[in-house]
């Protein structure tokens, strides 16, 4: 197959040079810009069946579609005057929150439009007011992004015209906008850093300014084609998370550079032997194509297993990256060789091509020294490696993730600054914060009638007794405290006077807390702990038996209820990610085991190869945990790090093990196992180390990201790839292989001996 491909490319190289640019032009013309379809953002599309998803669906049915919120804080250095209040009111009424000008706006809450919550929307010192704009768009949607950008422009103009006033923004719409901006900035930084790194390494490696042209042009073209394909798929076939373009840049630069390195290395070797550039390219594809393809397919298979995840961000990211890597592989096997044909010997200018004895280079002496140590004392090498890294792997195995959205954003992001202002206890009392939990019930009981009010108050009182909330807001406590008129009406439902006194309060609160038909109600809970803290996230599960007991006392033992709100949603995120991680770990390992068993023609080697990769994963996770949590004081690694690190590191790391085991099998045909192992380490050492450094460097470029998650994944992947390149692959894997071979020899010897001693009964 690859021999035929080599002949096709070497003879039809002009066609390949035209095909890929033409393909890019066609796809680019018909596909939208990738930013127009990557609207999922951090990935909070929970699957159906989770509590907060059900609660959100009920809220959508009962109230206007509240998809996101934007909180605007207008401040002054001195207490706001009546004139200031009027200016602010006019700004929101006519410009910022006017549905006629902004169809995305559902409604807004302010001290001027909702007098009964005026205290909650005003700071303790009277210098700041809070305006809450309820939006119909998803918090990471492009329309929400555009609205927040427009609002900031209006606020900039307003504060410029009135310099004594200032503003801050926060809440979900601001978070989504800041996340999108940070993702775009991270992509730009990663792309520039990766290009500079790859060019620098290739120039140093080949001592030629021309050599980097082949991988860079190949990667640029394949990246453009892959991104166009993703954009087309994102139009309706699949969701494309916002972070996919960043991962795509890193993986394509790392993997495709590796593929090109193997091809260029073999091309140089064949040219040094006197072959023509056409024959050299054909031979390079013939001998390297199988290993490169096997490597890519292994990674693609591992990434594709993510399609079985329940969570949208995992389910779509893996296949998207797998498609991108497949495009990169095809470009590396067709477009890159065509460029090599054009350049010929000039590819290595100004270095002259001459035969190189791989065993006599300076690097080969180093690898030979390491190989001899492994061959002589494999048990000792393995024991030292395990003892050295077991404590780090133990740290990684018990790492507790963080679900704090604000921690993921840059400290200077507007939404983070605005949130800090709200959390400032000298400015706002804790009862003035937004609710973190929302209990939602749908019942045959009419919550606009007396019985429904009794049920709601029974639950509200129960929450009070738990001492978990700063404030409970419900139809019986619309501003966070028991309304005397409602309390008296609940106690005396047949009193006409009590009913008449309670009705004005109820009529004002019904639109917020009860659906029009009275079948659905909500109870908003302001917790004592930060929204994304472990205690807040665990609270819904702890409150469920309490609510059940309250409903039994109210005579509704079969009544269902659901929790939503940011804390409940992050609790469900924790559940689904833990479930996906457990499931996908075994699925990825299973498919990789099958692939390795077929490729290596054995069932034992894949076991210890995968075991070393899992050990390497936990070690890299443990080191990253120590860096960010112990040294830098972070509350924990971002919740997406564990998942992406496992799939990427195990799938990519298996590649290098395939290379060394394939070379071991090749050498085994003409040498003893010990000598074959030594030669395999020596011959693969330099090229795999170069590939490992490039791969680690490309992932390391993610540390320049402004998103905490990207910095953590980049750090963890760089550490894991370097450990795999310089410890696992040249030391641990060969030690395992030699010990297993010794065990097999003993078993074979024991079996033969037993047969000899078997008595003859004939």
C-alpha positions, 0 to 999 in steps of 0.5 A: 500500500505505502509502496504504491503511495510512494510511487504515486506521490513521487511521480504525481508530485505536481498534482499533489501540490495543486490538490491541497491548495485547491482543496483549501480554497474550495473548503474555505469558500463554502465554510463559515469562520470557525468563530461563528460555530464554536459557541459552546464555550466551556461546555455546560450542555449537560445531558438530559436526566441530570437534575439541573437540566430538568429544573432549567427546562421547567423554568423555561416553561414557567417563566421567560427564557432566562438563558444568561444574565449581565450585572452592571454595577454603576459606581461613584466616589461619593454617594449617588445623587438623585441626578446620578440615579436619573442618569443611570435609569435613563441609560438603561431604559433607553439604551442598554436594556431596551428590548426594542433596540436589543431583542436579546433582552428579556427584561431587567431589574433595577432599583428604579423599576423594582422598588421592592428589591431596591435595598438588595440592588444598592450598596451599603454605602450608597455609592453603587447600584446594581442593574441586572439584565436578563438575556435570552441568549446563551452565555457563550453565544455570539449574540450574547458576546456582541451584546456585552461588547456593545454594552461596554461601548455604551458604558465607556461613552457614558462614563466619559461624558460623566467622569465621576461615574464608573462601571463594572460588569459580571455574571454569566454573560460577562463570563462568557464574553471574557471566556471567548476573548481569552480563548481567542487571545490564547489561540493567537499566543499559542499559534505564534509561540508554537511556530517560533518554537518549531522553527527554532528546533528544526533550524537547530536540528538540521542547521538549515533555514530551508528545512522548516519550510516543509513541515510549516507549509504542510501544517499551515495547509492542513490546519486551514483545511481541518479548520474549514472541515470543522466549521462545516461540521459545526454548521449543523452536524456537531457542536464544536467547543471553543477550545478545539481550535487551540488543541488543533493548533497544538496537536497538528504542529506537534504530530505533523512535525513529528511525521515530517521529521521521520519522512525528512530523516529517511529522505536524507538517508536515501539521498545520501546513498545516491538515490534521485530525489524522486526515488528517495521520496518514494522510498521514504513513504514506503518505509516510514509511511506505515509507522507514521500511519500506525502512530496517527491511527492510534492517536485518532482511535484514542481521541475518537473514543471520546464520542461515547462521553455524555458531556458535550465538551468531551463528546465533540472535542475528541472526534473533532481533533481526530478528524483534524489529525487525519487531515494532517496525516494525509497532508504529511504523506502527500503534500510534504513529500511533493515539497521535498521533491521540489527542493531536493538537496536544497532542502538541507542547505547549506549543509551537504548531504553525506552518509551518517553512521547512526551508531557513531554520532555523539547522541548515539554514544549517550543512548548506547550508554543508557541502553547498556545500563538497561540491558545489564540491570533492568530490574534495578532500573525499573525499581528506581523509576517506580520508587522515584515516581510512585509518590508523584503518581499517588499525588495525581491519583488523589487530586481534587479538581476545581470547578471555579469558573472565575479562577479559570479566567485571567485575574484582570477580566472584567467579569472577575473584577465585577464579581470581586466588587459584589463579594466585597462585604463593605460594599454589599451584604451577603444577602445581596448576592445572586442565588446559587441554588434554585429549587423548582417544583411542578405540582398539581397543587396551585402555588398561587393558592393557600395550600401552595403557599403553605407548602412553599413556606414549609420548605423555606422554614426547613432551609432556614433551620439547616443554617446553610443559607444567608437568605431564602427567597420564595413566593412567601419571602419575595425579598428574603424575609417573611412578609407579615401580611403573607404570614398572617394570611397563611395562618388565617386563610379564611380572613377576608382582611388577611387575604386583601392585605396579602394580595398586593404582595403576592401580585408583585411576587407571582411573576418572579416565583410562580408560573401563570397557571400556578403549577410551577414555583421556585425557591431561590437560595443564597448560600453561606459559601462561594458558588463554586466551593466544594461545600456549595456544590455538595449542598443540593445532595445534602438538602434533598432529604430535608426537602423530602421530609418537609414535603411529607409534613406538608402532605405531599410525600410523592412530590418531585423537585429539582435543584438548579443554579450555578452550584447545583449545575457544577455539582452535576458537572462533577457527576457527569465528568466523573462518570465520563472519566471512569468510562472513557479510561477503560474504553481508551485503554481497551481500544489501544490494547486491541490496536497494539496487540494487532500491530505488535502481534502479541498480547503481553507487550500491550499490557505493560506499554499501557501500564507505563502510560497510565503510570506516566499520566498519574505522575504528570498529573501529580507534578502539575498538582504540586506546581499549581496547587502547592506552589502557586496556591490554586484551589485545585486543577481545573475540572477538565484537566484530568480528562483531556490529559488522560486521553491526549497523553495516553493516546499520543504517548503510545506512539513513541512506544510503537516506534521502539517496539517496532524497531525491536521486532525488526532487530529481533530477526537478526540478533539476540533479544538483549542486543536487539533491545540495545540497538532499538534504543540507540537507533530510535533515541535521537529521532524520538527525542527530537520528536518528544521535545517538539511535542512537549514544546508545542504543548508547553506553548499553551502555558502562554494562554490566558485561560488557567485550564489551558496553562494547566493542560499545557504544563501537564502535557509537556511534563508527561511527554518529556517523562515519556521521551526521556524516562518511560520510553528509553528506560522503563519500557525496555526494562519491562520488555527484557524482564518479560522476555526473561520470564518467558524464557524460564517458562519455556525452559521449564516446560521443555524440562518437564516434557523430558522427565515425563515417563514413557508409558508406551 
